[in-house]
Amino acid sequence: MELFKIAHYNGARGADELVIYNKVGNTGTNAYGYEVCVLDGRIVRCGRNNNEVTEGGYVASGHGEAMRFLSKNAMVGAKAVIDEENGTFGIEIDENALKINAESKIEVIESRIAERIAEGSGFDKDSAEALLSQAKAAKDSGNYASVAEICEEAYYVTAKSVKGEIRAVWHRPHEKSEEQVRATVLRLKDAGFNSILIETNYEGYANAQKCVHDFLPIRKGYENGFDVIDSFIRVCKQEGVKIHCWFEDYFFGVKGHGCPMADIHPEYMHRRKDGGLLHDAYDDFYFLNPALPEVKALLLSLVKEILDNYDFDGFQLDYIRYPVIHGIDRSAGFDEYTKREFLADTGIDIDTIPDTKCDDWKKFLDWRAEKVTDYVKSVRELILEYRARGRNIELSTAVFGDPVEAINLKCQNWQYWVKQGWLDAIYPMAYLSDAEDVGNEVRYMVEKYGEAPNISGISPMFSKLPVIESTKQVEECRKAGAVGIAFFCAGNCTDIQLEKLKLGVFRNR
């Protein structure tokens, strides 16, 4: 039996904790964990968060190390045991558990076949039914491992494939020749992707040869003059794949990797309350200060330079926010310019704000968010100028799905940008482990902020989730009302994952 220490019963789930919820109602947990529902000593559900605790049952909820324990060891049908004396939660896989789990997987495939038939969706019905028969025969013979393998293959075969949807992928270029670029584009196109978002600057270094400056030098590996961005645009247009610029706005360096911008223009960088350069919550990211007019002018000049030099189909703003806020001492905006302007606009001296829970702090959050919004508006106006000259360029942003968190932790008011009609699409970064949690986050955004098409950003490959999770997350995004999907990122796309996308959810082009 696999065991994990119980942190406590009910209440908030902390970092790396396993919490047992046994009070009827929902657990109230956020989407950054994993839960198993237990009834009559057996696990009846795995995954998702904020599950309902039913009468006579309980939910084991884990974050971090506890999440990894649950996701690795739990399965539907497994025995679950709470050892009150030793304070542990245990999972045991017995013969009956394997049988129950096999039966549940077969039921899923039967349901999917019936759904596809009822919809009239195009799928290989003969192959699906043959696989179902094989799975049942394997179960009857007690070969439960084969049941899991067969049912997973049947899951892809019974996937619904939607023609015409946007299938995008972010890509951090590494190619050193046009042959390598073409190989990458053809590999992604063959899997069903029809849009690539290519990164033009990363960690304060340029991937684009025509956009190099002393504060934005060429990235290592491209000093020989090969223009990887120009090559991607050329090949994508030849192959009928949309190509968008993936532009990192305020993120301009990583501690330990060098930050030319901070060396040349330290006055453009964020300052902590103690006056030092701020690294954001990741502890090593440098950000430009959105409140400075010089920063806004600089970034707009870089956007214009990219659009003048490269024939992109679209332009995406990323890191379009302040650094993550972790208390006053680890917050951005304590440079002299910001303090002076905020005082002039509001009459509030930010050095006197006591904590992040008072009204004055909320005003400071909104004031900083307005600076980011002002820049987004200016980019939109710039894009419209290019459109007026015949360039059909789409504008999108990569945003955080929770609007409250976006404002309170990152000063990012993307919902206002949507309501103003500035964006042609939003790419929410729904980087969660459970497919239903992904779907719930996307659904909320579609229902509340559907003015901009939702192209859901997911990261099952980057997060090294099981291959089938890529298919499950795509399906949940579709059900939630997304018009497309964007995978982060191409460098993490394994051949087997691409093969299964092509077999299933990306089958129809």
RAJOKA-V53649 format. One record per pair of residues at least 4 apart in sequence whose C-alpha atoms are under 8 Angstrom apart, sorted by the first residue. I is the first residue (numbers start at 1). J is the second residue. Records with the same first field share a line. If there is no record, write none. Layout:
BEGIN
I = J  J
END
This chain:
BEGIN
1 = 90  91  92  93
2 = 73  90  91  92
3 = 88  89  90  91
4 = 18  66  69  88  89  90
5 = 18  87  88  89
6 = 17  18  19  20  87  88  89
7 = 17  18  19
8 = 18  19  20
9 = 19  20  21  22
10 = 19  20  21  22  23  27
11 = 21
12 = 29
13 = 17  18  19  29  61  62  63
14 = 63
15 = 63  64
16 = 62  63  64  65  66  67
17 = 62  63  64  65  66
18 = 60  61  62  63  66  67
19 = 60  61  62
20 = 58  59  60  61
21 = 27  53  58  59  60  61
22 = 53  57  58  59
23 = 53  58
24 = 52  53  54  55
25 = 52  53  54
26 = 50  51  52  53
27 = 49  50  51  52  53  59
28 = 49  50  51
29 = 33  49  50
30 = 49  50
31 = 48  49  50  432  434  437
32 = 49  63  432  433
33 = 48  49  61  62  63  64  67  433
34 = 46  47  48  49  61  62  63  67  70  71  434
35 = 46  47  48  49  51  59  60  61  62  67  70
36 = 43  44  45  46  47  59  60  61  70  74
37 = 43  44  45  46  51  53  57  58  59  60
38 = 42  43  44  45  57  58  59  60  80
39 = 43  44  56  57  58
40 = 56  57
41 = 79  80  81
42 = 76  77  78  79  80
43 = 74  75  76  77  78  79  80
44 = 76  77
45 = 75  76
46 = 71  74  75  76
47 = 71  434
48 = 434  435  436  437
49 = 61  437
51 = 59
52 = 59
53 = 57  58  59
54 = 58
61 = 66  67
62 = 66  67  68  70
63 = 67  68
64 = 68
65 = 69
66 = 70
67 = 71
68 = 72
69 = 73
70 = 74
73 = 91
74 = 78  91
75 = 97  101
76 = 97  100  101  104
77 = 96  97  98  99  100  101
78 = 91  92  93  94  96  97  98  101
79 = 91  92  93  94  97
80 = 89  90  91  92
81 = 89  90  91
82 = 87  88  89  90
83 = 87  88  89  90
84 = 88
93 = 97  98
94 = 98
95 = 99
96 = 100
97 = 101
98 = 102  144
99 = 103  139  142  144
100 = 104
101 = 105
102 = 106  139  144  147  148
103 = 107  139
104 = 108
105 = 109  147  148  151
106 = 110  132  135  136  147  151
107 = 111
108 = 112
109 = 113  132  151  154  155  158
110 = 114  132
111 = 115
112 = 116  155  158  159
113 = 117  125  128  129  158
114 = 118
115 = 119
116 = 120  121  122  123  158  160
117 = 121
121 = 160
122 = 160  161
123 = 157  158  159  160
124 = 128  157  158
125 = 129  158
126 = 130
127 = 131  154  157
128 = 132  154  157  158
129 = 133
130 = 134
131 = 135  150  151  153  154
132 = 136  150  151  154
133 = 137
134 = 138  147  150
135 = 139  146  147  148  150  151
136 = 140  147
137 = 141
138 = 142  143  144  146  147
139 = 143  144  147
143 = 147
144 = 148
145 = 149
146 = 150
147 = 151
148 = 152
149 = 153
150 = 154
151 = 155
152 = 156  468
153 = 157
154 = 158
155 = 159
156 = 471  500  501  503  504  505
157 = 503  504
158 = 504
159 = 471  504  505
160 = 475  504  505
161 = 504  505  506  507  508
162 = 505  506  508  509
163 = 508  509
164 = 509
165 = 483  484
166 = 193  194  195  455  483  484  485  486
167 = 192  193  194  195  484  485  486
168 = 193  194  195  196  197  484  485  486  487
169 = 193  195  196  197  486  487  488  489  490
170 = 196  197  198  199  246  486  487  488  489  490
171 = 196  197  198  199  488  489  490  491
172 = 198  199  489  490  491
173 = 198  199  207  228
175 = 180  181  228
176 = 180  181  221  222  226  228
177 = 181  226  228
178 = 182  228  231  232
179 = 183
180 = 184
181 = 185  228  231  232  235
182 = 186  232  235
183 = 187
184 = 188
185 = 189  232  235  236
186 = 190  239
187 = 191
188 = 192  193  490  498
189 = 193  194  241
190 = 502
191 = 498  499  501  502  506
192 = 501  502  506  507  509
193 = 241  506
194 = 240  241  242
195 = 241  242  243  244
196 = 241  242  243  244
197 = 243  244  245  246  316
198 = 229  243  244  245  246
199 = 207  245  246  247  248
200 = 206  207  208  229  245  246  247  248
201 = 205  206  207  208  246  247  248
202 = 206  207  248  252  253
203 = 251  252  253  254  259
204 = 215  216  217  251  252  253  254  259  260  261
205 = 216  217  218  219  252  253
206 = 211  212  216  217  218  219
207 = 218  219  222  227  228  229
208 = 212  218  227  228  229  230
209 = 218  222  225  226  227  228  229
210 = 227  306  309
211 = 302  305  306
212 = 216  217  218
213 = 217
214 = 260
215 = 260  261  264  265
216 = 260  261
217 = 260
218 = 222  223
219 = 223
222 = 226  227
227 = 231
228 = 232
229 = 233  310
230 = 234  310
231 = 235
232 = 236  243
233 = 237  243  310  311  312
234 = 238
235 = 239
236 = 240  241  242  243
237 = 241  242  243
242 = 313
243 = 312  313  314
244 = 312  313  314  315  316
245 = 312  313  314  315  316
246 = 315  316  317  318
247 = 315  316  317  318
248 = 252  317  318  319  320
249 = 299  317  318  319  320
250 = 287  288  289  290  319  320  321  322
251 = 285  286  287  288  319
252 = 259  261  285  286  287  288
253 = 257  258  259  260  261  262  285  286  287
254 = 258  259  284  285  286
255 = 259  279  284  285  286
256 = 284
259 = 263  286
260 = 264
261 = 265  266
262 = 266  267  268  269  286
265 = 269
268 = 288  289  292  294  295
269 = 277  278  286  287  288  289
270 = 277  278  286  287  288  289  332  333  334  335
271 = 275  276  277  278  332  333  334  335
272 = 276  277  278  329  330  331  332  333  334  335
273 = 328  329  330  331  332  333  334  335  351
274 = 329
275 = 334  335
278 = 286  287  330  331  332
279 = 283  284  285  286  287  323
280 = 284  285  286  287  323  324  325  330  331
281 = 285  323  324  325  326  330
287 = 322  323
288 = 295
289 = 295  322  333
290 = 295  296  322  368  371  372  375
291 = 295  296  338  368  371  372
292 = 296  337  338
293 = 297
294 = 298
295 = 299
296 = 300  375
297 = 301
298 = 302
299 = 303
300 = 304  378  379
301 = 305
302 = 306
303 = 307  379
304 = 308  382
305 = 309
306 = 310
307 = 311  312
312 = 393
313 = 392  393  394
314 = 392  393  394  395  396
315 = 393  394  395  396
316 = 395  396  397  398
317 = 395  396  397  398
318 = 397  398  399
319 = 398
320 = 372  397  398  399  412
321 = 369  372  410  411  412
322 = 332  410  411  412
323 = 331  332  409  410
324 = 331  409  410
325 = 330  331  332  408  409  410
326 = 330  331  409
327 = 331  355  356
328 = 355  356
333 = 338  339  368
334 = 338  339  350  351
335 = 339
336 = 340
337 = 341
338 = 342
339 = 343  349  350
340 = 344
341 = 345
342 = 346  347  348  349  350  364  367
343 = 347  348  349  350
344 = 348
348 = 360
349 = 353
350 = 364
353 = 358  360  361
354 = 358
355 = 361
356 = 361  362
357 = 361  362
358 = 362
359 = 363
360 = 364
361 = 365
362 = 366  408
363 = 367
364 = 368
365 = 369  407  408  411
366 = 370  407  411
367 = 371
368 = 372  411
369 = 373  407  411  412  413
370 = 374  413
371 = 375
372 = 376  411  412
373 = 377  412  413  417
374 = 378
375 = 379
376 = 380  417
377 = 381  417  422
378 = 382
379 = 383
380 = 384  395  422  423
381 = 385
382 = 386
383 = 387  393  394  395
384 = 388
385 = 389
386 = 390  391  392  393
387 = 391  392  393
394 = 423  424  425
395 = 422  423  424  425
396 = 423  424  425  426  427
397 = 423  425  426  427
398 = 426  427  428  429
399 = 406  414  426  427  428  429
400 = 405  406  428  429  430
401 = 406  428  429  430  441  442  445
402 = 406  441
403 = 407  413  414  415
404 = 408
405 = 409  410
406 = 410  411  412  413  414
407 = 411  412  413
413 = 417
414 = 418
415 = 419  449
416 = 420
417 = 421  422  423
418 = 422  423  449  451  452
419 = 449  451
421 = 451  452
423 = 452
424 = 452  453
425 = 452  453  454  455
426 = 452  453  454  455  456
427 = 454  455  456  457  486
428 = 442  454  455  456  457
429 = 456  457  458
430 = 438  441  442  456  457  458  459
431 = 438  457  458  459  460
432 = 437  438  458  459  460
433 = 437  438  460  463  465
434 = 438  469  473
435 = 439  469  472  473  476
436 = 440  473  476
437 = 441
438 = 442  458  473  476  477
439 = 443  473  476  477  479  480
440 = 444  480
441 = 445
442 = 446  454  456  477  480  481  482
443 = 447  477  480  481  482
444 = 448
445 = 449  450  454
446 = 450  453  454  480  481  482
450 = 454
453 = 482  483
454 = 481  482  483  484
455 = 482  483  484  485  486
456 = 477  482  484  485  486
457 = 485  486  487  488
458 = 473  485  486  487  488
459 = 463  487  488  489
460 = 464  465  466  467  469  470  473  487  488
461 = 465  467  470  487  488  489  492  493  494  497
462 = 488  489  492  493
465 = 469
466 = 470
467 = 471  496  497  500
468 = 472
469 = 473
470 = 474  497  501
471 = 475  500  501  504  505
472 = 476
473 = 477
474 = 478  485  505
475 = 479  505
476 = 480
477 = 481  482  484  485
478 = 482  483  484
488 = 492
489 = 493
493 = 497  498
494 = 498
495 = 499
496 = 500
497 = 501
498 = 502
499 = 503
500 = 504
501 = 505  506  507
502 = 506  507
503 = 507
END
